[in-house]
Amino acid sequence: MADLARLAERNFLIIGRAGMDLYADPPGTRTEAATRFTTALGGSSANIAVALTRQGCRAALVTRVSDDAIGRFCLNELDRYDVGRRHIRATAGEARNSLALVETRIEDCQSVIYRNGAADFTMTVADVEAVDYRGFAALVTTGTVFAADPSRSAAFRAFDLARAAGLPLIFDIDYRPYSWPSAQVASEVYARAGALCDVIVGNDLEFGFMAGHPDHGLDAARALVRHGAQIVVYKMGEKGAITLTPDGEFATGIYPTEALKPTGAGDSFLGSFLAGLAAGLPLRAAVLRGSAAAAMVVARVGCAPAMPTQAELDAFLADHPGPTSA
């Protein structure tokens, strides 16, 4: 079991993809009716890294990008958000960067994601073995990195190396069915990853998937705590979240907002939640900080560019009604 006090070093290593998001413009436009799009950095791991840097932490990404204009766009965007990229390699050949066409709308929001032959799935064991884990406070990964090899093997090797260096392992379940060869493979791999991690965050559908039944997600979250996890956050959308530790569990509500879109909330939650823990906040306060950040992001266009700064999040918490009763 790693010491979560190490988070106070505020320097996070994140494994996983950086991609390009194309948003139908203006907000409210459906993709099939769009005549123009705006670009933004995307990809769950890159979004989490941006959320952390916006909250005053340092963050670096381990992944691969395509050796083309889209890959270079992602690298340029990471520079703009002060996300470290010395551990990112460009991969040539037929691999291509993740690309998402997204709508800024709540009702029937369409996200069309291109992930065939994804460059980030070509990350290798050699890539993660080149990292000096001793310089980081924690290793963060999302479930998407485990969906295909060699990325899957590389991520588990990174777990071993990070654990040997004393780093807490933080896992955002982030289940995307379209990336996996089968639900059975995904369930087995998630069970293996979850059993190794100190902090696990996911929504009720994702925990239900891990449990093998949509009604048993909370049981799965409790089982993870019984078997070694130090913190598990079970998110339930508008119903708030239940946070579980070996000492007990508590419920928290959400911050109501006028949402423009459903995307980006989970990445923003995790980044701001971890930044709160790193700042020494009590666990409940850190969860609420993540919930407030999620509320802010769904009310803004984009994901990475929508991540709030520390000052913006402080002002929101000071002035916004909420949270709702859990």
PyMOL commands that set and color helices and strands:
alter all, ss='L'
color gray80, all
select helices_A, chain A and resi 4-9+31-33+44-54+69-80+119-122+125-129+133-135+143-146+151-164+177-179+183-196+204-211+214-226+237-239+265-278+283-298+304-306+310-319
alter helices_A, ss='H'
color red, helices_A
select strands_A, chain A and resi 11-15+19-24+37-42+58-66+88-91+99-102+111-114+138-142+169-172+199-203+231-235+241-245+248-252
alter strands_A, ss='S'
color yellow, strands_A
deselect
rebuild
show_as cartoon
